Amino acid sequence: MKKTIVIVDDHVLIAKALEGIIDNFKDFEVIYVAENGKDLIQKFENNNKIPDIILLDISMPIMDGFETVLWLKENHPNIKVMALSMQGDDKSVIKMIKNGAKGYLLKNTHPKELENAIKKLNNDGFFYPEWASKIIFSNLGNDAVVENNLKISDREREFLKYTVTELSYKEIADKMCCSPRTVESYRDQLCDKLELKTRVGLAVFAMKNGFA
């Protein structure tokens, strides 16, 4: 069964072009388009189907991408949100991720890269291209806790090493010779200890504190 996608973009031509591109992808289909965050909420309230993935523009009237992704995080946390924008500045990237976006792409992305990004987002739960990762790593984790003040087990250390790779949690589990559920428990325990919320935050901590 194909994973469902909703596009939220106030530029109708761009949204329709995206819809046509994505509908040619083997594993995904666009089920509808919304013009902004408020329009999306209204569609949800009118019992439109809740999608697996949302591709979200940032600059929109009435309710922009920053507000929309925050609302989605609070009301539909299981939806995976990919920011798809012309804005690639540090402030926009960091704010979208802090508000709940699990991926970030620019609108000039090649269709093949878009398909790969959506697959990664669906399978791994996140996707950030190299340029976005550099922004994240240079702006997050400045308040990371010093290792000596933490009780990090050897297995958690091993898990931290893998957070900076492109391996999925299932692939990390294979490397660590344990179940995916065990890997998820390492992730949750570390997030609690470090007061972090995402794999990106864990990866930043790992890099800044010599685990990777």
C-alpha positions in Angstrom: 0.0 0.0 0.0 1.3 3.5 -0.9 2.2 6.0 1.8 -0.1 9.0 1.7 1.2 12.6 1.3 -0.4 16.0 1.7 1.2 19.1 0.2 0.7 22.4 2.0 1.7 25.3 -0.2 -0.1 28.6 -1.2 1.4 28.5 -4.7 -1.1 26.4 -6.6 1.1 25.8 -9.7 4.0 24.6 -7.5 1.7 22.4 -5.5 0.1 20.9 -8.6 3.5 20.3 -10.2 4.7 18.6 -7.0 1.6 16.5 -7.0 2.2 15.3 -10.5 5.9 14.4 -9.7 5.1 12.5 -6.6 2.2 10.6 -8.1 4.8 9.0 -10.4 6.7 7.7 -7.4 6.1 4.0 -6.9 5.5 4.0 -3.1 3.8 7.3 -2.5 0.6 9.2 -3.5 -0.7 12.7 -2.9 -4.2 12.6 -1.4 -4.9 16.4 -1.4 -3.4 19.8 -1.3 -3.9 22.6 1.3 -3.1 26.3 0.8 -1.8 27.0 4.3 -1.9 25.7 7.8 -5.4 26.9 8.6 -6.7 25.3 5.4 -5.0 22.0 6.4 -6.6 22.1 9.9 -10.0 22.8 8.3 -9.5 19.8 6.0 -8.7 17.6 9.1 -11.8 18.9 10.9 -13.9 18.0 7.8 -12.7 14.4 8.1 -10.2 14.4 5.3 -7.8 11.5 5.6 -4.8 12.1 7.9 -1.7 11.5 5.8 1.5 9.7 6.6 3.7 12.6 5.4 3.3 16.3 4.9 5.4 18.4 2.6 5.2 21.9 4.1 6.1 25.3 2.7 7.2 28.0 5.1 6.2 31.3 3.7 2.4 31.2 3.5 -0.4 33.7 4.4 -2.8 33.2 7.4 -0.8 30.4 9.0 2.8 29.8 7.9 5.0 26.7 8.1 6.5 27.5 11.5 3.0 27.7 13.1 1.7 24.7 11.2 4.5 22.3 12.0 4.2 23.3 15.7 0.5 22.6 15.6 1.1 19.3 13.9 3.7 18.2 16.5 1.1 19.0 19.3 -1.9 17.5 17.6 -0.7 14.8 15.1 2.8 13.8 16.3 2.8 10.7 14.1 2.7 12.6 10.9 6.2 13.0 9.4 6.7 16.6 8.3 9.2 17.6 5.6 9.9 21.3 5.1 10.0 22.1 1.4 10.9 25.7 0.9 12.9 28.3 -1.0 14.3 29.4 2.4 17.6 27.8 3.3 18.9 30.2 5.9 20.1 29.0 9.3 17.2 30.6 11.2 14.5 29.0 9.1 16.1 25.5 9.2 16.7 25.6 13.0 13.3 27.0 13.8 11.5 24.4 11.6 13.4 21.5 13.2 12.8 22.8 16.7 9.1 23.2 15.9 8.9 19.6 14.8 10.0 19.1 11.2 11.7 15.8 10.5 13.2 16.8 7.2 14.2 19.8 5.1 14.5 20.3 1.4 14.8 23.3 -1.0 12.3 23.6 -3.8 15.0 23.4 -6.5 15.6 19.8 -5.5 15.7 17.3 -8.4 12.7 14.8 -8.4 15.0 11.9 -7.8 16.5 13.5 -4.7 12.9 14.3 -3.6 11.9 10.7 -3.9 15.0 9.5 -2.0 14.3 12.1 0.7 10.7 11.0 1.1 11.8 7.4 1.3 14.4 8.2 4.0 11.9 10.2 5.9 9.4 7.4 5.8 11.8 4.6 6.6 14.2 6.3 9.1 11.9 9.0 10.5 14.1 11.9 9.4 16.0 13.3 6.4 18.4 16.2 6.2 20.7 16.8 3.2 24.3 17.6 3.9 23.9 21.4 3.7 21.1 21.3 6.3 23.1 18.9 8.5 26.0 21.4 8.6 23.6 24.1 9.8 22.2 21.8 12.4 25.6 20.7 13.7 26.8 24.3 13.9 23.8 25.6 15.7 22.6 22.9 18.0 24.2 21.1 21.0 26.0 24.1 22.4 24.6 23.3 25.8 25.4 19.6 25.7 26.0 18.0 29.1 29.6 17.0 29.9 30.0 13.2 29.8 31.4 13.0 33.3 28.1 14.2 34.8 26.2 11.4 33.1 25.7 7.7 33.6 26.0 6.4 30.0 26.4 2.7 29.6 28.7 1.0 27.2 25.8 0.0 25.0 24.4 3.5 25.0 27.9 4.7 24.0 27.9 2.3 21.1 24.4 3.5 20.0 25.6 7.1 20.1 28.4 6.2 17.7 25.8 5.0 15.2 23.5 8.1 15.5 25.8 10.1 13.2 25.5 7.6 10.4 22.7 7.1 7.8 21.8 3.7 9.2 18.2 3.1 10.1 17.3 2.0 13.6 16.8 -1.6 12.3 20.3 -1.5 10.7 21.7 -0.2 13.9 20.0 -3.0 15.8 21.7 -5.5 13.4 25.1 -3.9 14.0 24.5 -4.1 17.8 23.1 -7.7 17.6 19.9 -6.7 19.4 16.3 -6.0 18.5 15.0 -2.7 17.1 13.0 -2.3 20.2 16.1 -2.4 22.3 17.7 0.2 20.2 14.7 2.4 20.6 15.0 2.0 24.4 18.6 3.2 24.2 17.4 6.2 22.2 14.6 7.0 24.7 16.9 6.6 27.7 19.6 8.9 26.2 17.0 11.5 25.2 15.8 11.6 28.8 19.3 11.9 30.2 20.4 14.6 27.8 17.0 16.4 27.6 17.0 16.0 23.9 14.1 15.1 21.6 15.5 13.9 18.3 18.2 11.7 16.7 19.7 14.9 15.3 20.2 16.2 18.8 21.8 12.9 19.9 24.1 13.0 16.8 25.2 16.5 17.7 25.9 15.5 21.3 27.9 12.4 20.1 30.0 14.5 17.8 30.7 17.3 20.3 31.5 14.9 23.1 33.7 12.4 21.3 31.4 9.5 20.9 31.5 9.5 17.1 
